[in-house]
Amino acid sequence: MLNKHKIGILAFALVSCTSISGCDSTSENSSAKNVSQPTLAPYPVARATDLTETLHGTEVADPYRHLEEDSAETQAWVKAEQQYGAAYLNAIPNKQAVVDRITHLWNYEKFSAPIERGQRNFFFRNNGLQAQSVLYVTDAGGNERVLLDPNKLSEDGTVALTGIDISEDGNTLAYGVSASGSDWQSWHFIDVATNKKLNDELQWIKFSAAVWDKNSSGVYYARYDEPKGGNVMADTNFGQKVYFHKMGTAQADDVLIFEQPEHPEWGFGIGVSDDGDYLLLYVSQGTDSRNRFFYKSLKQPSDVIALIPELEAEYQFIGNEGNIFYFKTDYQAPNGKVITIDIQHPEKTNWQTIIPESADPIDTVRIINNHLVVSSLHDVISKMAIYAMNGKKLQDVATPGQGAVAGPSGSAKNDYFYYSYNSYIQPTSTYKFDFKTGESSTYMQPKVAFDPNDYTSEQVFYTSKDGTRVPMLISYKKGLKKTGDNPTLLYAYGGFAISMTPRFSPATIAWLDMGGIYAVPNIRGGAEYGESWHQAGMFDKKQNVFDDYYAAAEYLIDQGYTNSKKLGAYGRSNGGLLMGAAVTQRPELFAAVLPAVGVLDMLRFQKFTIGWAWTSEYGSADNAEQFPALLAYSPYHNVKAQAYPATMIMTADHDDRVVPAHSFKFGAMMQAKQQGDKPIIMRIESNAGHGGGKPTAMQIDEQADIYSFLWQAFGLQLPSQIH
């Protein structure tokens, strides 16, 4: 199957960061007393200029634009901000107790579902606290050994795997790596039998996997031209091209398969059909959820054919039976449906609907054992069902609880498949479904240092400003009482059709152990209720996203969970934009706000790396009609002199997706305009990027800093020990 390909802000940064940890709801917690805030030292001063420009007749000031430049002045200011932020965080009493609790909870063995190729099985394992998970292989005789240990790629664990693909015969591993969290990848190859690294190497790859042909002779991939001068970490990326690399040859000899120089903004997701007969090209345009779809016959010499030439809807290739292609699409069906297209008669009048649209949005569809395995969302909760290839429903698949399902994974020829399940309070477990019995069995369940039965995760529904009904999952330790004064963390994203389904992090349990409440509203901009939910949070409707978030905060206060002095706001990437809006639009609603790797300058985001791709979600200040809406909420441009809540702005020096200049400019402006006594600090990581591949120790350290900052902002003292 060809997975959906998106350029820009992706979900992986969220998976490890959708939780915030805190302190325990034990007697130590309930007896915690309010503490006074320390006297703040003067902030590092960033030079403000009088730079202004006229955009569509409006004068716009940009006093900190010089922080976009990687100059000696910028570097000195960044270093000073790093030292200032670290000094504040390190001075919080008992922060080590938070580190210890998260570390204890994090330290359990983790496995992935197996990948079967040839006579071998491949899987990832982490012994608990390893910086990166290790790839193992099991041969036909059951002998297990390490195939690739990413922890040996660098001394500090900051070189990470970005993806793998294993040849059909199971003999060769292709793997991508990135350094310091950069989106730039290089791909390498290992002979599985000998564990010998091969000489083949592919460079200048972003937003692409390396996909094997069915003969295991080489890989298809997409790359950009090598940057010529300038700033590799900030220069814009256009003109992706598709190549074929034959094993044993140099990259310079790779065959160009497809390019569109007249459309430099097009990006290409790549797949090969299960029968090996077709190269599949998912043609994206920025982060638009719609896509074109092209294919090329591999059975005989052929041009690339545009099966879906227009950008009209989303089309995800599921599989094929000869010349009959199966797709999941939202064409005239915002919640998704399954159709077939005969590529010899591709006219829309010949399309056949196999599974029609329903009230529950379709999430994923796989062809396994000549069946359609469908995962969908019912009020954000996953459910699975199995259909015959003609669309007749055969059975539901019982899932372990009210959480999220990932997968299924398996080949078309298998009579079984694997899937994983987790929730905010239940760690990820892997299950195996057997078509012969129609039942699932536990394949892998981790042994963790807590009992999930000690916690609860409840779903509620609240009403947003315009009357829209919005779901929210609220997690806490059993026995917690609605005192109206509980420390609460409100996490959200709201964009790019990314559904915030439940996901486990051991750091979430630490937060609940501290007596905290962890709440995640499913605000508009995601795809929890299909494409219409997404579109209700795009372009000039972006304010709906912010209003949904504020309504969630007000619900938690009105229902007696917490109050504005004990409420923290946190979001990453597009969620960092949400935090920037929250702190500038509703500063009185929160005790602390944490924008992480956020898009904070809405007038210039399109000028850096892949930022241009997000104009399909946000619009562009270059467009006179879209400019007013962007200016109205752009966090950097809406900071004014007033009292703000405690704010920790988080970024990383190697983030080449949302470049750190967003956070630099916003942080400098916030510090200059703060009229209250609450801290505005910056947490700037070195040798890190947007979030992907971050080693375990860095993740734990980040979570501990977040929780400690929140606890301090709530006026509470951390206990010396958390259970």
N, C-alpha and C positions, 0 to 999 in steps of 0.2 A: 504494500500500500504506500502511496505517496502522502507523507504527512504534510499538513498545512504549513506553509512557509511564510514567515512574517519577518520583515525587516524592521529594525528599530527597537522599541521597548518591548522586551519579551518577558515571559512568566518566570524564567528560571531564577531571576533575581529575587522573586517573591517567595519561592518555595522554602528557602532556608531562613526567610526573614519575616514571615507573616505572624510571628509571635514575639511578644516582648516579655521578658521574664522579670520576676519580682520576688516578693517575700512571702513568708508562710502565714497562713491564717490560724496559727496556734496561739497559745496563751501569750507567747512572746510578742506576737503581732498585735493582739487586742490590747495589750498594755502599752503599746508604743505611744509615746507622747510627742506632741508637736515640738519642733525644734526651731530655733531662730535661724534665719538665713545669714551666711557669712557676708562680711563686707567685701564687695567686689573691687579688685584692682582695676585701674584704668585699662580700657581695651587697647589692643594694638591699633594704631591709627593708619587707615588707608587714605592715601591722597585723593581728595575729591577735586574734579575739574569742573569747568563750566561748559562742558561739551553738550550741545543740544543739536537736534536735527529736526527738520520739518518733514513729517510723514502725512501725506494726504491732507495738507493744510493745517496739521496739528503740530505744535511745538512739543517735542519730547526730550526730556533731559536724560542723560546717560553719564552721570559723573564718575562712574567706576568702570567705564569701558576698558581702560588701560589694564585692568586685571584679567582681560581675555588674553593678554600677551604673556608669553613665558619669558619675562624679562627678569633681570637681577632684582629689580624693585618688587615685582610680584613674588618672586621666590623668597625674598627676605620677609615680606608680609605674611606669606603662607607659613613660613617657619615660626614666626612669632605667634600666629594664631594657633598652630599646633601645640606650641608650648603652653600657651594660655589655657586652651581647652583641656590639655592633659593635666595641668596643675589643678584646675578646678575639680576634675573628676577624681583625681588621685587623693584629694583632700577630703572626700566624702567618707565619714567614719563607717567602718565595718563593710566596706565594699567587697572585701575578700570573701565574706560569707556568701554573697551572691555568686561570685566566681565558683566557690566550692560547691554550692548546690547545683548550679547548672552543669558543672563538670561531672558531678556524681550521677546526675540523671542522663547525661549524654553518653556515658560510658557503658554502652551495651552493644553486642554484636549485631551487625546489620547485613542483610543479604538482598540481592536483587533477584528477580525472576530469571530463570536460565534462558539463554539464547542457544538454540540447537542449530548446528551447521555440520553437514556431513556426519561423521561418526563421533563428533565432539560436542560437549556442552560448555558454554561460557557463562560466567556470572561474576558479579562484583561482591566483595566482602570488605567490611570494615570492622576491625576488632573492637572498636568503641571510640577511641580518641585519635586514631590515625588521621593525619592531615588530609589525605585523600584516600578514597576507597581503592582497593587493589583488584585487578582483573585476574580471575583464575580460569583454568581450563581443565576439564575432565575428559579423558580419552575413552575409547570404547571399552577398555578394560576396567574403568572406574578409577584410574589413577588420577589424582588431583594435584595440581601444581600451579605456582604463580606464573602467569604469562606476562603481565606488565604491572609494575609497581610505580605509580606516578610519584610516590613519595621520594623516589630516587632521582627524579628529574631535576630537582633543585634542592639546595640545602635548607631553604626556609619554607618549602612547600607551596610557593607561590606560582610554580609552573604546574598547570592543571590540565587534565583531559577535557576536551570540549566535545568529543564524540568518538564513536567507534563504528566500524562496519566490518563484518567478517565475510570472507569470500564464501560462495555457495558450497564449495567442497570442504570448508572448514580449515583450509591449509594456510591462509594468510590473513593477518589482522591489519586493517588500516585504522590509524588512530590520529586524532587531531589534538594539538596542544596549544595553549596560549600562555603568555607570561604576564604575571601581575594583573590578571583579570582583563586584559585587553581583548577586544573583539577580533583582532587579527589572529589568525591561526596558521600553523604549518601542519601538514599531514605527513605521517611517516608509516612505515610498514615493517611487520615482523613475520618471519617464517615460524609458524606455530610449532612445528615438529621439533625444531632446534632452538627456539627462542632467540634466534639470531636476527638482529636488526638489519634490514635490507638497505641498499644504497638509495632507493627511490625516495624522493622528497618533493613535496608540493608547497609552494609559498604564496603569499598574498591572497589568502582566502578569508572571506568574511561571510557569515550568514549562509554557509553552505556545508553540506556533508560531502564525503567521498563515497560514492555508491557503486558497488561492484556490478559488473555485467554477470550474466548467468554462467559464462564459461570460466569465470575466475581469472580472466586474462588481464583485467585492468579496471580502472574506476572512472566514472563520470563525476565531474565537480564543476563548480562555478567560482570564478576568481575575478579580481580587479587587476588592472595594470599596476605595475610597481610604481608607487608614488615617486614623483620626480622633484626632490627638494621639498621645501616647506616644512610643515609640522605634521609628521605622520599621525600623531595622536589627535589632531584637530582638523586636518584637511578633509574636505567633502569627498564622498565616495560615489562615483557614477560609473556607468558603463560596465556592468557585470557581464561576463562571457562564460559560455559553457564549453568545457574541454573534455576530451577523453585521454586518459593517461594509460599507456600500455606498460605493464610491469617490465622492469629491466631497461627502461629508456629514460632519457633526461627530460625534465619538464619542458625544456625549450623545444622538444620534438613532439609535444602533445598536440593532438589534432583538435582544431577549433570546430566545434559542432554547431554552435549557434551564437549569434550576437545580433543586437539591434541598435546600431550606432545612431539611428534616427530617433531612438527612444532610450536615451542614456539612463533614465530613471527606472527602467524595468529591471526587476530582479528575478532570479530563477531558482525555484525549488526543483529538485531532481529526484526521479525514481525510475525503477525498472520493473515492469510487470512481472508477476510471479512466474509466468511461463517463459520469461526472457525474451519475448517477441517485440516488446515496445519500450522505447525510451520515453519517459513521461516528463513533461515540463510544466510546472505550476508557475505561471507568469504573474508576478505581483507588481503592484505599482505603489511604492511607499508602503505604508501600513494599512492601506485600504483593505477591508475584509473581503472585498470582491477580488476576483482574479480571472485572468484568461487561462486557457488550457491548450497546450500544444502537445503533439506526439510525433515520434519518428519510428518507422518500422526498422527493426534490427534483423529481420529475416532476409532482407534484400536491400540493395541500395535504394535510398529514399530521401526525399527532402523532409524538413520539419513541416508538419501540417498543423494549421490553426483550427482545432476542433471547436473551441470556444473563442472566437476572435474579439469579442466585445467585453468591456469591463461592466458587467451588468449584475452579477451575483457571485456568490461563493460556490466553487465547484471543487470538491475533494474526491479524488479518484479512490475508489474502494478496491477494485479488481476487475478482471475481465474473463469472459468465456469466449475465446476466439475474438471475433470482431465486435462483440457486445461489451461495451464498457459500462461499469456501474459507478455511479456518483452519489455522494451526499451533496445536496445543494439547497440553497434558500431562494432559488429562483421562484418567484410568485408563491413563496412559502417561508415566511420569516423564521419559523421554528424548525425548518429543515424537513426534507423528504429524501427518499432514495429513488433514483430514476435509472433507466438504462438508455444508452445511445448506441445505435448501430452505426459504427464509423463509416460504413459503406453507404449509409443513408442518413446523414447527420442532421437533416432538417428538423426543426422543432416539432413539426407536425407528426414526426415519427417517434418522438420520445415517448417512453413508457414509464408511468409511475408505478413503482413496486411497493414502497411503503409510503403512504400519504402523510402529510403534515398532521400533527396532533397538538394538543395543548401543552405537552411536555417537549421542550426543545431537544433535538437529537444532538448528542455530544460527539460520539465516535461510532463508526461502523467498521467491522472487519469481516472478511470472508475467511472462515475456518471450517474445515470438514464439510465443504460444500453447503454451508449455512451462513446466514447473515447474523452476526452477533452485534447487537445494538445497545449502546449505553446512552442513556438520556438523563435529563434532570427534572425532578419534580420538586418545585420550590427549593431548588439548589441542592437537594439530596439526590445522590446517584441511584439509578436503577438499571438493571440489565434484562434483556430478553433475547430469545433466539427465534429466528424466522427462517422459513424455507427460502430458497433462492427466488421463488415466485412471489414472495412477500407475505405468505401465510404465517401468522404467528403460531409458534409451536409451544413455547413455554417461557415463563419468567425464570430468572436465575436469582435464587435467594441470596441476598448479601448479608454480611454479619451485623449490620446496624444502620443507624442514621448518619452516614458519612459520605465519603467520596471514593469512587472506584477509578483506578487507573488501569489501562489496558482495554481489551484483552490483548495478549500477545500469543502468537502461535502461527503456524503455517497453514496454508490452504489444505494440505494433505493430512494434517494431524487430526486425530479424533479426540483431542483435548486442547485446552488452552489455559494460560495462567492469567491471573489478574490480581491486583493489589487493592487493599482497602485500608483506609485510615480515617480518623476524625481529629478534632482538636484535642481530645483527651485519650485517644487510642493510637498507639504506634502502628506504623505500616506493617501489615502482614500480607503474605502472598498465599493465594489459593489456587487450586487446580480443579478445573471443571472437566468432567468426563462425559462425553456425549453418549456413551453406552449406558450409563446409569442415570444421566440427567441430574447429577448432583455435584456439589463442590466438596472438596476436602482441603484441610489446612496443609499447605506445602511448607511454609516457614512462618513461625511466630516468634518474635524476639522476646527474650527474658529481660524485663526492665525492673528498675529499682523503685517502682511505685505500683499501686493498684488502681487501674482505671475506674474501678467501681467506687473509689473515694471522691470522684469528681462528677460533675454533671455539665451537660451542654444542651441548653434549651433553645428552641427556635421561637422567636416572637415576630410579630408584624406590627409596623407602625405606619403612620401617615405622614407623607412629606408635605412640603409647603403648598404644592399645587393639587393635593389630594391623592397622589399616587401611593399605592400600598407597597411597602418595601419590607423584605424579610431581613432578619438579623439573628445570628447565632451568638448566644451569650454563655460563656463557660466560667465555672467557678468551683471551688471546693464545697462538697456537701456540708451542710450545717451553717453555711454563710447566711447571715440575716440581712435583710434590706434595711439598713440603718440610715440610708441616705448619705453615708459618709465613707463608703468603701472605695479604696484606691482602684481606679478603673482605667484600662487602656482600650482605646477605640482605634482599630486598624482598618484601613480601607484602601481601595485602588481606583476603581471607577473609570475604565477606559479600554480602548483597543480590543473590545469584544473578549476580554479575558475574564472568565468567570472565577470568582473567588469561592471555590468550593472548599469544604473543610480540608485542612492539611495539618499534620502533626509536626510539632517541634518539641523536644524535651525542654527547651527554654520556656515554652508556654506553661508547662507543669510547674516550673520553678516560680513563675509569676503567680500562679494560683496558690502555691504553697505559701507564698508571702501574704496571702489574704487578698490578692488582687482579683479583679474581674477582667476577663478578656472578651471583648465584643467585636464582631466583624459584621457590618451591614453590607448587604448586596445591592449597592447603589447603582443607579443607571450609568451607562457607559460600558458595562460588562455585557456578557451574553447569557446571563442566568435565565432570562426569559426571551431568548432569541435575538435576532438582528434588530427588531424594533426597540428592544431595551437598550441595545448598543447605540442606535441612532438617536435615541432620546437624550444622550449625553455627549453628542458631538457638536463641533462647530459653534454656532451661536446658542446652542442648547447646553453648553458646558456648565452654565450656572445651575442647571438641574442637579448635576453631580454634587456640587457643593451644598446645595440646599438639602439634598437627601442625607448628606453627612451630618449637617447641623441638626436635622430633625432626629437623627439617631441619637446624638448627644442629648438633645432635649428630652427624648423618651427615657433615656437612662436616668436622667435627673428627676423627671416627673413621676417615674415609677418607683422611686426610692432606692435605686441601686447606688447612686453616688450624687455628688454635687460638683459645681464648676471648680471648686478648690481641690478636688481629688480626681479630676478627669484629665487624662493625657491623650494627645492625638499623635498618631504615627502613621507614616506612609512612605513608600519608596518609589522612585522613578516617576511615572505618571501619578502615583500616590504622593510623591514629594511635591508635585504641583498642587495637589489637593491640600496638602499641609500649608503651603505658601499662601493659598487662598484663605484657609481657615484662620491663620494668624493675622492676616491683614484685614479680613472682612469681619471676623467674629472673635477678636482677642479676649473678650470678657467671658467667653464660653468655656475656656480651657485654662488649666493651671500650667500645662506644659505642652509644647508643640515640637515635633521632631520631623522636619523635612529631610529625607535621606535621598541622595543622588537624584535630586529633583530637577524638573524642567521649570525654571523660575523666571527666565526672561522670555516672555512669549512673543517679543518683537524680533528677536534675533536667533532663536533656536535653529532655524532652518539653514543657518550659515556655517554650521559645524558638523563634521563627520557625516553621520547618517540622519541628522536632524531634519533635512529636507523631506525625508520620507514621512514624517509625522504631520505634514501639512494636510494629508488626506484624513486626518483625525481632528486636528485643531483649526485648520485654515492657515493663512499666512498674512503677516503684516504687509507683505508686498501687494496684497489684494486690497484695493480701497474699500470694498464692501465688507471684507472680513476684519479689517483693521480695528474698527471701533469695539467689537466684542472682545478681541484679544487685549486691547489696551485697558478695557474696563476691569479685567480680572488679573492681568499679568502681575504676579506677586512683587517682583522687583520694582515695578512702576507704581505700585499702590502702597508702598511703605510711606507712612507719614509720621510726623512727630506726635507720639502719644505713648501711653503705657502699654507694654506688651507682656504677655506671660513668659515664663522661662522658656527659652528656645535653644535647642541644640541642632545646628545645621550640619549635616553629615555628607561627606563626599570622599573621593579618593583620587590620588594623583594620576592614576592610569585609567581613569574612566574615559574611554574614547567613544562611548555611546552618548551619555548625557555629560558633556565635558564639564569639569569642575568649575569653570568660569561662572556657570550659573550660580553655584553655591557661593563662590567668592564674592561676586557682585551683590548678591542678596544679603550675605552676612555682613559685608561692609556697610550696606545701607541700613540694615536693622540696628547694628551697633551705633551708628551715627544718629539714628532717630529715636532710640529708646529713651522714654521719659520716666519710666518706672524704675523700681529697684530690683527687678528680676534679671537673672543672667541671660545674656545672648552669647553663646559660645559656639565654636566650630570644632567639629571632630573630623580631622582630615587624615585619612589613612595613607601610608606610603606603600608602594608596591602592591596596590590593590586597584580593582576596577569597578565595574558596575554591580558586581556581586557574584557573578558566576565563578566557580572554582575556588572560592575563598577557603583557605585551610581551616580546619576545625578550631584550632587555638584562636585564630582571628575572629571566627564567628562567636565563640564563647566570650571573648573579650569585649566584642561589640555589644552583645546582649547584656553583659554585666554593666557596661557603661550606661546603656539605655535605662535599665531598671534603676540603677543608682541615681541617675539624673532625675528620673521621675519621682522617686521616693523623696529626694531632697526638695524637689519642687512642690511636692504635696505637704511639705513641712513636717515630715515624719523621719524618725531615726531608724536606720536599718538595725535589725537585731544582730547579735554577735554570732548567731547560729540559726540556720533555717532547716526545717525538717519537712 
